């Protein structure tokens, strides 16, 4: 393997690996820095143990997933499914340099660091007893602009902190040490962060600022808070989403917009029964400025829908078959 490809693989790995915070459980808000206005937490351990996760893995195994994982483990000394638990990413606004990702799991830190050190533009930065490793993300290189430099460090025995901004990484470590303020329980109060069996939790405040007047985010322009949870509880897959609008009138307008989208999906599903079934299970309400959207279905039904969609995509002309 070429050095550049190895370092690229490690960079992508560190960005994409889910890892454990709080023993593979729900988000620990005292590990999120104060000043963050959005946070996302993926409990990969919960997903892998769920019925849906097990069915997906079994299906992917038929496509050679396990062999690929063995090859990956030979290079990086850990299995990204079995040895990694979850990941927490948080930041302020859309500035990449203010966002950090925190990972924890069973892996060989020294080997990961050695692979990153192979980057031609690797740098080591020391700040007291903290050692930060920096390299150029070759997947983000811009021929018309500066290279995207990444920063990463290890914390304790099995945690990695990664980000595009040096100061954000250093501050995140200070939060973990308890020497910098955290979000605690006062910043993010969305019910989604307490959903039982959730493997994905998202919370955001000042959502209207995050939308940044983008057309695809128009529904969030007048929204103050957002909370979302995706998970499985007693064999039932669920998605819960809540939007707290700036007024009850706005909330009612958002509900009408979403009602229209659901009606469209139902009509468009004439030749796609699975789409009609999905749309029929979406529930909406608007109470006290809050629009709530929920979806529940058996994990078996959701897996069948996902498999059908995957097979349709796989069979399209010109589509590459799954590895």
Secondary structure as the mmCIF struct_conf table of DSSP 4:
data_model
#
loop_
_struct_conf.conf_type_id
_struct_conf.id
_struct_conf.beg_label_comp_id
_struct_conf.beg_label_asym_id
_struct_conf.beg_label_seq_id
_struct_conf.end_label_comp_id
_struct_conf.end_label_asym_id
_struct_conf.end_label_seq_id
HELX_RH_AL_P HELX_RH_AL_P1 UNK A 3 UNK A 16
BEND BEND1 UNK A 21 UNK A 21
TURN_TY1_P TURN_TY1_P1 UNK A 22 UNK A 24
BEND BEND2 UNK A 26 UNK A 26
HELX_RH_3T_P HELX_RH_3T_P1 UNK A 29 UNK A 31
BEND BEND3 UNK A 32 UNK A 32
STRN STRN1 UNK A 33 UNK A 33
TURN_TY1_P TURN_TY1_P2 UNK A 34 UNK A 35
STRN STRN2 UNK A 38 UNK A 43
HELX_RH_AL_P HELX_RH_AL_P2 UNK A 44 UNK A 49
BEND BEND4 UNK A 50 UNK A 50
HELX_RH_AL_P HELX_RH_AL_P3 UNK A 51 UNK A 61
TURN_TY1_P TURN_TY1_P3 UNK A 62 UNK A 64
HELX_RH_AL_P HELX_RH_AL_P4 UNK A 65 UNK A 76
BEND BEND5 UNK A 77 UNK A 78
TURN_TY1_P TURN_TY1_P4 UNK A 80 UNK A 82
BEND BEND6 UNK A 83 UNK A 83
STRN STRN3 UNK A 84 UNK A 91
BEND BEND7 UNK A 92 UNK A 92
TURN_TY1_P TURN_TY1_P5 UNK A 93 UNK A 94
HELX_RH_3T_P HELX_RH_3T_P2 UNK A 96 UNK A 98
STRN STRN4 UNK A 100 UNK A 105
BEND BEND8 UNK A 106 UNK A 106
HELX_RH_AL_P HELX_RH_AL_P5 UNK A 109 UNK A 116
TURN_TY1_P TURN_TY1_P6 UNK A 117 UNK A 118
BEND BEND9 UNK A 119 UNK A 119
TURN_TY1_P TURN_TY1_P7 UNK A 120 UNK A 121
STRN STRN5 UNK A 123 UNK A 127
TURN_TY1_P TURN_TY1_P8 UNK A 128 UNK A 129
STRN STRN6 UNK A 130 UNK A 136
HELX_RH_3T_P HELX_RH_3T_P3 UNK A 138 UNK A 140
TURN_TY1_P TURN_TY1_P9 UNK A 143 UNK A 144
BEND BEND10 UNK A 145 UNK A 145
STRN STRN7 UNK A 149 UNK A 155
TURN_TY1_P TURN_TY1_P10 UNK A 156 UNK A 158
STRN STRN8 UNK A 159 UNK A 163
BEND BEND11 UNK A 164 UNK A 164
HELX_RH_AL_P HELX_RH_AL_P6 UNK A 166 UNK A 177
TURN_TY1_P TURN_TY1_P11 UNK A 178 UNK A 178
BEND BEND12 UNK A 179 UNK A 180
STRN STRN9 UNK A 182 UNK A 182
TURN_TY1_P TURN_TY1_P12 UNK A 184 UNK A 186
BEND BEND13 UNK A 187 UNK A 187
HELX_RH_3T_P HELX_RH_3T_P4 UNK A 191 UNK A 194
TURN_TY1_P TURN_TY1_P13 UNK A 196 UNK A 197
STRN STRN10 UNK A 198 UNK A 205
BEND BEND14 UNK A 206 UNK A 206
HELX_RH_AL_P HELX_RH_AL_P7 UNK A 207 UNK A 211
TURN_TY1_P TURN_TY1_P14 UNK A 212 UNK A 213
HELX_RH_3T_P HELX_RH_3T_P5 UNK A 215 UNK A 220
TURN_TY1_P TURN_TY1_P15 UNK A 221 UNK A 222
STRN STRN11 UNK A 223 UNK A 233
TURN_TY1_P TURN_TY1_P16 UNK A 234 UNK A 235
STRN STRN12 UNK A 236 UNK A 245
BEND BEND15 UNK A 246 UNK A 247
HELX_RH_AL_P HELX_RH_AL_P8 UNK A 248 UNK A 268
HELX_RH_3T_P HELX_RH_3T_P6 UNK A 269 UNK A 271
HELX_RH_AL_P HELX_RH_AL_P9 UNK A 273 UNK A 280
TURN_TY1_P TURN_TY1_P17 UNK A 281 UNK A 281
STRN STRN13 UNK A 282 UNK A 287
TURN_TY1_P TURN_TY1_P18 UNK A 288 UNK A 289
STRN STRN14 UNK A 290 UNK A 298
HELX_RH_AL_P HELX_RH_AL_P10 UNK A 299 UNK A 314
TURN_TY1_P TURN_TY1_P19 UNK A 315 UNK A 315
BEND BEND16 UNK A 316 UNK A 316
TURN_TY1_P TURN_TY1_P20 UNK A 317 UNK A 318
HELX_LH_PP_P HELX_LH_PP_P1 UNK A 319 UNK A 322
#
